[in-house]
Amino acid sequence: MKAVVIYESMYGNTHLVANAIGEGLRDTAEVVVIPVSEAEPSLFDDADLVVVGGPTHVHGVSRPGTRKAAVAAADKPDIDLVVEPDAAGPGLRDWFATLERMSGPAAAFDTRMHAPAALTGRASKGIARMLRHHGSTVIADPESFLVTKADYLEAGEEERAREWGAHLAAATLGALRTG
C-alpha cells in the first residue's frame, strides 16, 4: 500500500502532525510526507490513500492573506515562533485550485486552537469538502489536532496523530480488500 501525506504548515505544528500520521501509516504502507509546495499530482497518481491537512485560519482553510498575517505575527517582538520555510508560498486552497481530478481514498486533518470548534472553525471540514469535489472518497471524519494559545502543539497530540494514521491504514486496507 502507498500513502501520501500532504500538509501546509505555518509554525511547524501541522508539519509535526503530518509526520506523526506518516509514522502511524508506516507499519502498513510505503509513506511519503510532503509539504503542499512540493506536492505534484504525479506523486499521488498511484497512491492508495492521500491524507491532506493544514492549519485553521479564520475558521477555515488558509488564504494568501491569512498566511501573510501569520508570517507577520511571527516577526513581532517577544514572539518565539519559527515560520516554516514555505509558509509564505502557496497553500492548500491554491493547490486544490490547480488540480483536475484525484480519486481514491482520502482523509483530512487540521490543527486548530484548543477551544470549541464553533469558536475556532475547522480547516479539515473544508479540506474534506475539496477532496470530495475533486473525486476522492473521504474514508474518515475530518480530524483536528490541537495547539495552545501560544501556537505550540498540545501534549499528546503527536501520539494521537500516530494512532489516527494507524486507523487510516486499517480503514484503507479494509476498503482495498473489499473493493
N, C-alpha and C positions, 0 to 999 in steps of 0.2 A: 504494500500500500504506500502511496505517496501523498504527503500532506504539505501544503504551503500555508505559512502564517504571514500575512501582510499587515503591517502596522504603520500608523502615524503617531509620532511622539514629540512632545514639546520639551519636557523636563526629564525624560527618561523613564517615567513610571509605566507608560504604555509599552515601551520597549522591554522593560523588565517582565511585565505580564506576558508579552508575546513570547519571550524566551522561555518562560516557565510553562506556558501552554505547549510550546515545542518540546520541552523536556517530557511533559506528560504524554505526548503523542509518540515519542521516540521509541518506546518499548514495542510498539506495533508498526510504526511507519518510518519510512525514509522522510526526513523533515527538512524543509527549507524555511528559515525565518528571515524575512527581508523587509526593509523599510519601503513604504509606498513609492518613494522617489526612484527605486530600482526595480519595481515590480512590472516587468514586461509581460504582456499577455501570453507569450510562448512559455513562460515559467509554469503556468498552471493549466496548460492545454491537456496534459496527461495526468493531472492531479486527481486523486480520489476524494480529496477534501481540501477546501480552501477556507481558511479562517481569517477574518478581517476585523481589525479593531483600531480604535482611535480615542483620543480624549474628548470629553464632553465640553463643548464651548457654547455658552449662551443657550443652554437647554438642548443642544443637538450636535450634529456633525460640524466640525470646524469650517470656517470660511477664510478666505485670504485676510480679511480684516481682523478676525479673531486670532489668527496665527501671528499676525504682525503685532497685535496688542500683547500677546503672551511673550513674545520675544522682548518687547519694550519693557514689560513688567519685570523681567529677569535682570534688566540693566539698572534698575533702581538701586540707590544706596541701601545698605543693610539687608539686601535680599541675597540669600545663599542658595540660588538656583543656577544650575548649569543648563544651557539650552542645547538640545541635540543638534548635531551638525547640519541636518537637513530640515530643521524646524521651520525655517522661513520659506522653504520651497513648496511645491505643490502638495496638497493634502488629499485625503480620500475622496472628497467631493469632486475635486479636479480630476483625479484618476478615474473615477467612475464615469465621468463625462467623456473620457477618451475611449472607453471600452465599447465594443459592439455587443457581444454576447458571451456569457460564460455559463456553462451548465454543470450540473453535478451537485453533490452535497456541499453545503457551506454552513458556516456559523459566524456570528457577530458578537463582538465584545467591545466594552469601553472602559475607560477609567473616569471616575467622577468623584466629586466631593462626598464625604460621608454625611449625608442628610437625606431626608425623604426624596425619592425620585420626582415627586410632584414639584419640589422646590428646585432641584438641580437639573432636571431633564436627564435624558439618557441617549447618548450618541448611538448606542448599539441598536436601538429600535430603528433609527434612520438608516444605519448600515444594513440591517437585515432587509429593510424595505428596498434598498438599492440592489442588494444581492438578488432578491426575488425579481425585481424589474429587469435585471439582466439575464434571467433564466435559471438561476441557481435554485436548488431546493434547500431551504434552511432546515437543518435537522435538529436544532436545539433552540430553546428560548434564548433570546439575546441576554448576555451576561454582563454585569457591571462589577468592576473591581474598584475598591475604594481608596481614596487618597485623603490625607489630612488637610486641614485648612492651610498648613504651611507648604502644601503641594509635594508631600512625600507619600509613598505607598504605605498603607497601613500594615501593621504587623500581621502576619498570617495570610496576606493576600497572594503572595507568590506561591505558597503551598496550595492554596485554594485554586489558583490558576493551573498548577500542575495536575491537580485532581480533575479539573474540568477538561483539560487536554486528554487525559486518560479516558474520561467519559465519552468525549467526542470520538476517540479512536474506536471504542467499543461500539458506539452507535453506527459509525461508518462501516465497520466490518460486518455488523448485523445487516445493514442495508445492502452491502455488496453480496452477501451470501444469499439473501432472499430476492435480490434484483436480478 
